[in-house]
């Protein structure tokens, strides 16, 4: 009877082990089948925004740099059909405070008719950043003039959604901010977006994404002629651009020794 019990026990034990091994294999296959998070990427394309010009909107003639009346503007368009384009000029608040009349020959027009930002017009390393006033999702106002004495990292996004906005894409930013904070270097990190305040609250996870989102702020992408996103500009304590890089080359910024 004793040997029978031992034999039964061994059979049961073998069956349990077989079941466990089968379960492990199946779980491994399920885990392997899960789609991986998209790799860090970037966007270089057309973004549509509805920006309305009225008869009272300030209009600047690009060729002279001077303001013209709406009547003069209308006359130029009437006499030169299809030769000009009107584009908004974004102020330090990221808003289209005026409009510019410019010949299409001076624009980067794609085959589909879209107008791309000219990367040659972007800010350059070594020059002062054009002033900005941003209101973050935290309710605070970030004025570039008042932030002198601190490093500023401006991140330019389209929307906080995949495939651009992922854990991998924000991890490199938060790590950069945290590593410098541990060295006693404070960096004010801000992220522009098309998203509204409500969309930002839904999109931003509870983890540290490395920056303060700035709702309804895509106008700053236009102001600084950002031609692809995500893109980053690091500004030093004097308000001078220290480094610039697309997300795929973020090490250009993160490898810097800040003091």
C-alpha positions, 0 to 999 in steps of 0.5 A: 500500500505504501509503494502504491501511494508513492507511485501515485504521488509521483504520477500526480507530481509529474502531471503538475510539473507538465502542466506548469511547464506548459503554462510557462511556455504559453505565457511566454508566447503570449508575452512575446506576441504583445506589440512593442512600444513604438520606437522614438520617432519624429514628425516632419509634415503638414499640420493644419490650423484654422487661423482667421484674418479679419479686416482689422488684423495688422498686415505686413508687406514682407518685401518692405517690412512695413504695415499696409492697409487691408485695401492695399493688401486686397489690391495686391492680391487682385492684381497678382492672382496666385502669386502671394500667400498670407501667413500669420506672424506669431508673437511672444505669446505664441498667438497670430497677432499680425499677418504677413504678405509674402511672395510664394517664390520665397516659400518652401511649397511642397508638391501637395501645395503645403508650405513647410517651415524653412529650417534656415529661418530657425534660431541658431546656437549662440544667438539670443532666443526670441522672447516668449511667455507660456502658460503651463498646464500647472497654471504658472506663467513662464516668461523668458525674461524672468527665467534668466539665471536658469537653463530652459529646455523648450520641447516642440511637439504636435500632440501628446500621443503615439507614435511620437509621445511614448514612454521612451520618448519622454524618458530621455528628457526626464532623465536629463532633467533629473540627472542635472537636478542631482548636480544642483542644476535647475532646468525649466522644461516646457513642451508645446502642443496643439492639445487643449488643456483638457486633452493635456490632462488626459494625455499626460500620464501620472509618471514624470514626463520631463516637462511642463505641457503648455496647452494650445501652444503650437504657435511657438512652433511657428514662431521659432520655425520648427520644421520637425517634431519633437524638437528641442532647444536648450537655452543657457542662463543668459538667454542664449541658445546653447544647443538644438536637436531633434529627438533622435539626436537628443544626446547632443543636448543630454551629453552637455556638462551644465554648471 
